[in-house]
Amino acid sequence: MTVAKFSPPGEIEISGVTETTILNYFTTLNAGEFTQTAALFAEDGLIYPPFESAIIGQDAIATYLDKEAQDIKAYPQQGISENLPDDHTQIQVTGKAETSWCGVNVLWLFILNQNKQIIEAKIKLLASPQDLLCLRPPDKEYTIDLP
């Protein structure tokens, strides 16, 4: 099992969130240090990226982030924490994610275990279907079926 060790979070500040694991998640993600980001997850932790199936385990999460998150910067703004059964903590963070060609509002939902490891992270885009179209890289073709 990989155990994440970090220095103080530094520049990331999220109103309502003091949990070091969450601050380090955004710090390492924005720095492109995806192995360190993945090390914040429990060994069998899950990440649910938008439009994707769950990615399971630290190695798979690091590989996914290295492939898909190179051009993404997260700008978390505020969050709230809630204690759950079994000494788990749920932390919701809202903010914005940006690529070189657009930005979108995002809700990150984290569940931490008693060891402060991420056991689940869900990333939800808070955007209209038209807004979501801007997320596609300019050199790729996609279609979205609208109701």
Stockholm file with secondary structure:
# STOCKHOLM 1.0

chainA/1-147         MTVAKFSPPGEIEISGVTETTILNYFTTLNAGEFTQTAALFAEDGLIYPPFESAIIGQDAIATYLDKEAQDIKAYPQQGISENLPDDHTQIQVTGKAETSWCGVNVLWLFILNQNKQIIEAKIKLLASPQDLLCLRPPDKEYTIDLP
#=GR chainA/1-147 SS CCCCCCCCCTTCCBBTBCCHHHHHHHHHHHTTCHHHHHHTEEEEEEEECTTSCCEESHHHHHHHHHHHCTTCEEEEEEEEEEEEGGGEEEEEEEEEEECSSCEEEEEEEEEECTTSCEEEEEEEEECCHHHHHTTSCTTSCCCCCCC
#=GC SS_cons         CCCCCCCCCTTCCBBTBCCHHHHHHHHHHHTTCHHHHHHTEEEEEEEECTTSCCEESHHHHHHHHHHHCTTCEEEEEEEEEEEEGGGEEEEEEEEEEECSSCEEEEEEEEEECTTSCEEEEEEEEECCHHHHHTTSCTTSCCCCCCC
//
